[in-house]
Amino acid sequence: MKRGYQMFRGQFGWVASSSGAALVLGLLALTACSEDEPVAPAEGHPQGPVRRMVIRPDSTAVLVLESNRVVAVNDAQHVEWSRRLGQHEQVVAGPVVVPDSTVFVLTHKRLYAIDPAGKLRCELARPPVSASPTLLAMPDSTLVIGDATQLVRVDRHCAVRWRYSLPRTEALDGPPMAGPNGSVYLRTATRLRTLGSDGNERWQVGLRRLLGSGR
C-alpha cells in the first residue's frame, strides 16, 4: 500500500497533506476489488491506478480507476461519489463532461451518462463504432460518438438524436470539432464538412480549393 501511495503522489503533486494521503489510500482501496487486469504501464514508467481523467466546471476531478470504476473527487479532496460500471466492462473512451456537468463514459459494451450527484442517468448499447472511438462534448450538453467514418449524437438521456456516415471514399483525417453554434466540423483528406445540430450537412468545401485561394 505504501508503494501505491508513493507512485500516486509522484504523478499528482497536490497530494501532500494527511487528508490528501487518506484520499489516495481510499482511492487505492476502491481499485482493490477490480476484476480486470490493469492496463500495461509504459516502458520505464510505473502505472498508477488512474486510467483517465476529466475536470468538471466546478473543478471536481472525475477519474476512471483501473478498468471500470468512475470516481469524483472535489476540490476539497473529498470523494463525492464512486460508481462501478457493468461487470467485466472496460472503459474505451471518456470520461467526457458536457456543460450541464453530465459525465459520459463509453465501455466496449455500453454508453453511460452519470449526473453530477453520481447517479446513473441512463445507458445505451454501444453504437456500432470502431474500437477507438472519439467522444465530443457539444455546447447543448449532447454528445457525439464517432470513429473515422460515422458519427452518432445522443442527448443527456441517452436518446439518439441523429446518425451520420461519411461517403465511402472518405474518412476523417482528425477528430471531429464542436462549434459554438452546435455544428460539428469534419476534416477528411480532401474536404471540410460541417453538420448542423440536426445532423444534416450545412456546407462542405474542397481542400484543394482552399489551397489555391491564396494565389
N, C-alpha and C positions, 0 to 999 in steps of 0.2 A: 504493500500500500504506500509506503514511503517513497518508493521509486516512482509510482504513478503520480504522486503529488509533485515531485521534482520535475518530471517531464512536463506536466501541465503548467507549472509555474514558469518554466523556461519558455514555453510557447506564448503564454499570456502574462506579461509582466505586471498587470494590475492586481494579480492575486498575491498579496503580501501580508495582509493583516490576519489575525487569528480568525476573524469572521470569514475572510476570503478562503483561508485554509479549510474551514468547516464546509464551505460551499463546494470546494473541489472534492473533498472526501465524499460529500453527498452525491455529487455527480458521478464519481467513480463507482460508488455503491449502486447507483442506478444502472450502470452498464454491466454489473457483475452477472445479472440474470440473462444477458443476451444469449440467444441460442445460435446465432450466426457467427461465422468466423469473421474477425475484423479484416478490414482492407489491408493488404500487404503494404508496409511502410516503404517510402522511397529509399533507395540505396544510400546508406550513410547517415540516415536521419531516423530517430525513433518516432514511432507512430503513436500519437496521443489518442484519447477517446473521442475527440470531436472530429466528425467527418465533414460537416457542412455547417455554415452559419450565415445568418442574415440579421439585420438590425431593424426593429420596428420604429415607427415615427416617434414613439415615446422613449426611445433609447433602450428598450428591452432587447436583449440578445436572444434569438431563437436558434437553438443548436440541434443538429442531428447527432446523437451519440451512438457509436457502433453502427448498426445496420438500420434500425427502425424505431428508435426511441427519440421523440421530439421533446425538448425541454426549453422553457422560457425562463431567463434569468434577468431580473430587473436591475436598475442602476444602483440599487442599494445592496446588491449581491445576494438577493433572496430568490429562491426558486419559486416562481409564480405558479407554474404547473408543469406536469410531466405526463406525456402520453405515449404509450406504445402503440404502433400501428399493427396491421394484420400479422398474424403469426407466420414466421418464415418469409416475410416480405422484406425486400431490400430497397432502400431509397435510391432512385436513379437520377432524380432531378429535384431541385429545391433544397431547403425551403425558400419560397418567394413570398414577400409581403406586398399586398396591394394597399392602396391609400386608406381603406377603412380598417386596416390592421388585420384583416383575414390572412392567415398563413396557408399557403398551398404547398403540398408535398406530393411528389409522384413516386410511387414504387413501381416495381416491374409488373404489378397486377392492377393497382388502383390509383386514382387521384383522390387525395384527402383535402378537405377545407376545414381549418380549425379556427374558431373565433378567438377574440382577444383574451377570453377567460379560460381558454384551453379546452372548451367543449367541442366535440366533433360536430361541425355544422352539417356536413354531407360527405358523401363519397361517390365516386363514379368509376365504373370499369375503365381501365386504361384505354384511351383511344389507340387506334392502330398506327402508332408512330414507331420510329426506329428505336434501337437500343440506346441511343444517345440523344434524347430529346432536349429541346430548349423550352423553358418556361419564361414567358414575358408578361410582366405586370402592366396593366393598362390604366389610364387615368380614371376610368369609371369603375375601378375595382373589379373588373373582369380579368380573365387570364387567357392568354394564348399559349397553346401547347403545339409545338411543331418539330419537324425534322427538315431534311433537305428538300422535300417535295410537297409537303402538305401541312396545313395548319387547322387547328380546332380552337374555337373561342368558347369559353364557358363562363357563367356568372358565379357569384358568390354562393349560390345554392346548387352548384354543380350541374346546372341545366345547360345543354349545348345551345349556343346562340347561332353558330354557323360553322361550316366546314369549307375549306378551300384547298384546291390542288393546283400546283403549277402545271403548265404544259409538259408533256412527256419529254420534250427536248431540253428542258431547263431544270436546274437545281439551284438551291440557294448557295451563294458564294460567301456567306457570312450569316450571323444570327439576325432574325427579324428585329426591327426597331419600332418603338411606340412613339407616335406623335402626340402633342398636347391636345389635338382635336379628336383623338380617338382613332386616327388612321394607323395602319400597320404598314411599314415600309419594308420592301423585299428587294434584295440585290442579288441578281444572278450574274453569270459571267458576261452576259450580253445586254441585260435590261435592268432598269429600275422600275419597280411597280409599287403602287400604293393601293391598299384596300380600305374601304370605308368602315365605319362601325357596324354596318350591316353585312360585311363580308364581300360586298361587290367591289370589283375593281374600279377605282376612281380614275386613274390615269397610268400610263406607262411611257417610258422613253428609252430609246436605244442608247447604249453607252458610246457607240461609235459616233453618234450624233453629238454627244456631249464633248467627246474628244476633239471634234472638228469645229466646235463652236468658238474656240479662241483664235482661230486663224483669220 
